[in-house]
């Protein structure tokens, strides 16, 4: 409410200091310059142009104030509001240009607006990027596909970083090497991109890895238990005991379909680490342990040697 009150005072000051003096000049001149009709005409036109420009400027600032009022709203609502305000400002500027041209040519603005119907195809062509950007931006924000601060990957654009800014026709992404990639909203909507927001919101990050074992090393002991079965059970228990593995989520070591390059055994688990460096280090440590434990169970990891 305090911001609204401040805004009202700001608008009132502008009206008093900028618009009212021009209106007084407009009303006062005809009574003082009756002997100079040509000069009076041009001064009135300039005054009209001035009032049109100032009024448009005031309306644009008024539209921008909605962005301030929406700062407490959810992020996707602010982005949606930003797109609408951008379109509103374009419309205001467009109308102001038509009115100024009409004043210069001493024509009725409605006549010029009526004539634009025949040129609508040209206008659509001129503003096609803006229109597509608006539609794509609304789809991105209303469907919560992306927001400022999200990490996204756009393979076709070579972008993999944090979204810094979403505008009407551009989305700015800062890569992890601090390079800036700019893509259009329609590129994201019409193509494909990966948003890592879900991973950030989840308490962990999923890991899926495969190890291929030599079929000839899979044997059964005197108790009738297969060594690969004991190995899988051991690895699941060992993974459950690690502090950096989320035991509440699925922990599974299972075999896949046999292949000519050995029997694949898949490791599925979730790590608490999400940042790249600790995540990769934890995976390396776990898989190195998996490789080293295999010989203790009489298993051999498949390795294809080159032809001698």
Secondary structure as the mmCIF struct_conf table of DSSP 4:
data_model
#
loop_
_struct_conf.conf_type_id
_struct_conf.id
_struct_conf.beg_label_comp_id
_struct_conf.beg_label_asym_id
_struct_conf.beg_label_seq_id
_struct_conf.end_label_comp_id
_struct_conf.end_label_asym_id
_struct_conf.end_label_seq_id
HELX_RH_AL_P HELX_RH_AL_P1 UNK A 2 UNK A 14
HELX_RH_PI_P HELX_RH_PI_P1 UNK A 15 UNK A 19
HELX_RH_AL_P HELX_RH_AL_P2 UNK A 20 UNK A 32
TURN_TY1_P TURN_TY1_P1 UNK A 34 UNK A 35
HELX_RH_AL_P HELX_RH_AL_P3 UNK A 37 UNK A 69
TURN_TY1_P TURN_TY1_P2 UNK A 70 UNK A 72
BEND BEND1 UNK A 73 UNK A 73
HELX_RH_AL_P HELX_RH_AL_P4 UNK A 75 UNK A 105
TURN_TY1_P TURN_TY1_P3 UNK A 106 UNK A 106
HELX_RH_AL_P HELX_RH_AL_P5 UNK A 109 UNK A 115
TURN_TY1_P TURN_TY1_P4 UNK A 116 UNK A 119
HELX_RH_AL_P HELX_RH_AL_P6 UNK A 120 UNK A 126
TURN_TY1_P TURN_TY1_P5 UNK A 127 UNK A 127
HELX_RH_AL_P HELX_RH_AL_P7 UNK A 128 UNK A 142
TURN_TY1_P TURN_TY1_P6 UNK A 143 UNK A 144
TURN_TY1_P TURN_TY1_P7 UNK A 148 UNK A 149
STRN STRN1 UNK A 151 UNK A 154
HELX_RH_3T_P HELX_RH_3T_P1 UNK A 155 UNK A 157
TURN_TY1_P TURN_TY1_P8 UNK A 158 UNK A 158
STRN STRN2 UNK A 159 UNK A 166
BEND BEND2 UNK A 168 UNK A 169
STRN STRN3 UNK A 171 UNK A 175
TURN_TY1_P TURN_TY1_P9 UNK A 176 UNK A 177
BEND BEND3 UNK A 178 UNK A 178
STRN STRN4 UNK A 180 UNK A 183
HELX_RH_AL_P HELX_RH_AL_P8 UNK A 185 UNK A 190
BEND BEND4 UNK A 191 UNK A 191
STRN STRN5 UNK A 194 UNK A 195
TURN_TY1_P TURN_TY1_P10 UNK A 196 UNK A 196
HELX_RH_AL_P HELX_RH_AL_P9 UNK A 197 UNK A 201
BEND BEND5 UNK A 202 UNK A 204
STRN STRN6 UNK A 205 UNK A 213
HELX_RH_3T_P HELX_RH_3T_P2 UNK A 215 UNK A 217
STRN STRN7 UNK A 220 UNK A 220
TURN_TY1_P TURN_TY1_P11 UNK A 222 UNK A 223
BEND BEND6 UNK A 224 UNK A 224
STRN STRN8 UNK A 226 UNK A 226
HELX_RH_AL_P HELX_RH_AL_P10 UNK A 227 UNK A 241
TURN_TY1_P TURN_TY1_P12 UNK A 243 UNK A 244
STRN STRN9 UNK A 245 UNK A 245
TURN_TY1_P TURN_TY1_P13 UNK A 247 UNK A 248
BEND BEND7 UNK A 249 UNK A 249
STRN STRN10 UNK A 252 UNK A 259
TURN_TY1_P TURN_TY1_P14 UNK A 260 UNK A 261
STRN STRN11 UNK A 262 UNK A 271
BEND BEND8 UNK A 272 UNK A 272
BEND BEND9 UNK A 275 UNK A 275
HELX_RH_AL_P HELX_RH_AL_P11 UNK A 276 UNK A 294
HELX_RH_3T_P HELX_RH_3T_P3 UNK A 295 UNK A 297
TURN_TY1_P TURN_TY1_P15 UNK A 298 UNK A 298
STRN STRN12 UNK A 301 UNK A 301
HELX_LH_PP_P HELX_LH_PP_P1 UNK A 304 UNK A 307
#
